[in-house]
Amino acid sequence: MIRYTLLTIFCTFVVIYLWRDWYKSLCGFMVLLSISESREMPKAIFGITGLNPVNLLLFLIVIAWWLNRRREGGRWDMSSKMTWLLVFYVGVIVVSGARLLLDHSGVVGFDDYFFSGGQGAIQDSSALTFGLFVDNFINTLKYLVPGVLLFTCARSDGRKRLAAVSLLLMYFILALQVIKWMPLHYILNGAELSERAARVLGREIGYFRTDLSTMLAGAGWAGLIALFLVKGKMLRPMVGIGSVMMMFAQALTGGRAGYAAWIVTGMVLSFARWKKFLVILPIMALVIVFLVPSVYQRALEGMNEPEQSVVDSPDETIDTYALSAGRLEIWPYVVDKILDRPFVGYGSMGMQNSGLSTFLAVELKEPFPHPHNAYLRLLIDAGVIGAVPIFYMFILFLKMSYRLFKSGGDKVSVSIGGMTLAMIISQLVAGVGSQNFFPTEGTFGMWAFIGMMSRCYIDRFGKRAM
């Protein structure tokens, strides 16, 4: 009750203050997303699905931005090439969602099998259709909005610093919640760590452990980069300690794709600007393994176990099912389904709506609602026509943030370029084992950083350089 009261007071304050300074309220909104998926956060107001404090607050912030955009000079000055790529990206989201709404019989069939064992208890209904609309339109597109607002209006160093610190604070609060729900004795056993993280984190925090692992993999490095951004003798040590805590919390998630993302992100950042870290990085990894032995156990899970997989392995000491959490078993089926409709895919939730999830649940006795691979997921949802331009757009964002991070000079632009680079790399690497190229609560921070990075890039090099 106390936490709900504090949440109400915070939301009320942000709503009142946004009419005075909508930008600071936007930063408060980004911090609020650290608890937006928790059990304390109301999911509906007056019983209306999709009408909740988070969505309502964002809607009011957009209105306040719209009323003040001319006075603040919040014009859209992105290059035409990148603008059309973003328009295409949003178009793919809308078209994929519309295809799902027009025919979601496969989703109904999967829910029926999953919840009632195929007894026909789950029926198509207007409530189900509206729920799919909320999940695939409102709750997808809303995570792009703050990035757009930051791009148009984060035109001063003060605003850029405030937004970057707010995003890092969001990740830090998530890290504190992970540490809270993962008692320290779980650091000794990888299997227990994985089981506890899978069972508790999603229920208590509202973010899947794979999402948390990926988010914190990038945020931990972003926190180190922020040391160049912040000022003050007290603030810099606090940011450094916060970065270490985010890395520690990331280790506690048990997300192996996130572990790989943390390593690759550190290597790329080191190669780009911190060459000495190429020597320090292995030492940091060894320290983490020493302090959190379960990380090593979890990372090598399935490597020294008798073969139990449905796929033959030439090495009897490798359990490929445990090693990949079943991914190696389902990916061939996913690829075959993609090849059945390679150009346009099946629309949002394509793995479920194509009937593949139900088939795998029957064959493997384990439900796979999505491919557990961001690249395959985009291909099965949007096909080659939708996926290739989106892949190209992410490559451009990667190149822009890398160039900005290496450019030197302006500390604010360099820092934001590096933080954006960290977030994008962590998503792209972890995408091999999970994640999604469509916006989600787990990629909100990345899109916000992309918005700021694009602003810094144009201010630094001009829009023709995009």
C-alpha positions, 0 to 999 in steps of 0.5 A: 500500500505504501509503495502504491501511494508513493507511485501515485504521488510521483505520477501526480507530481510529474503530471503537474510539473509537465505543464511547466517543463515537459522535458524534465517530466519526460526524464521522470517518465523514463525513470518510471519505466524501471518499475512500469512492469512491476506488480505494483503498477496498475495495468488498467484504469477503470478496467480499460486495457491499455489505459494505465498510468504509464501510457496516460503520462506519456500521452500528456507529455506528447501533448505538452511537447506539441504545444511547446514545439514551435517555441523550442524549435523542435523541428524534424531535421533528420536526413531524408534517407534515415527518415524514410528508413524510420517511416518504413520501420514504423510501416512494417510494425503497423502492417505486421500488426494489422495482418495479425488482427485480420487473422490470428487463428494460429494465436488462438490455437496456441493459447488453446493448447498452452492453457487448456491442452487443446480442449477448445477453452480459448475462443476468439473474441473481441477482448482478445483482438483488442488485447493484441491491438494494445500489445502490437500497436500501442505497447510497441510504438510507444517505446519509440516516442521518447526517442523522437522527442529527444531527437527533436528537443535535446538540443543543449548539453544540459538537456542531453546530460539530463536525459542520459543520467535519467536513462542510466538511473532507470537501469540502475533501479532495475539493477537494484531490483535484480539484486534485491530478488536474487539472494547472494547465496545463489552466486555459488550455483549456476543451475539454482541461479538460472532457475531462481532468475527465470521464476522470480525476476519476471514475476516481481520486476516484470522484465524477463531475465533475458531482457534484463541481462541484455539491458544491463550488459549495455548499461553497465558499460554505458555507466562507465562511459558516463564518467566522461559526461557527469561533473562533480567530485561526488557524482563521478564516484556514484556513477562509477559505483552504479556501473559496477552494480549494474554489471553485478546485477547483470551477472545475477540474471543468468542470461547467457546471451547477455553474458556474451553481449557484455563481453563483445560490447566491452571489446568493441568499446575498447577497440574504438577508444579504450585500447588499454581495456583490451588487456583489462577486460579479461581481468574483469571477466576473471574477477566476475567469475571469481566473485560470482562462480555461477556465471561460469557454471551458467555460461558452460551449462550443457558442455560437460553433461551426457547427451540428452538432446533430440539432435545428435551431437558428435561429442557425447559430453555436450548436451546441445539442448541444455547448451542452447536452451532448445534453440538449436532444436527449433531453429531448423523448423523456424528456417523451414517455416520462413522459406515457406513464405520468405518475402512477406512473412506471417505478420506479428507473432508469426511463429504462433500464428503460422501454427509452428509454436503449436506444432513444436509444443506437441513435438518437443513437449515445450512451448516456444512462442517465438524463435528466441532469435531476433533475426529469425523473428523479424524474418518470420514476422516481416519476411525479407522485404521487411527485414532487410531495410531494418537490418540496414537501418541498424547498421547505419545507427551502429556506424553513426554511434561508432563514429561519434564515439571515436570523434573526440572533442565534445565530451557530451557527444562522444559520451552519448555516442559511446553509450548508444554504441554499447546499447546497440551492440548488446542488443545485436549480440544478444539477439542471436539468442533472444530479443526483438527488432520491434520496440519493446520495454527491453529496448526502450532505453536503446531507442532513447539513446538512438534519438539523442545520438542522432541529435548529437550526430547532426549537430556535430557532422550535419544531416548530410553525413547520415 
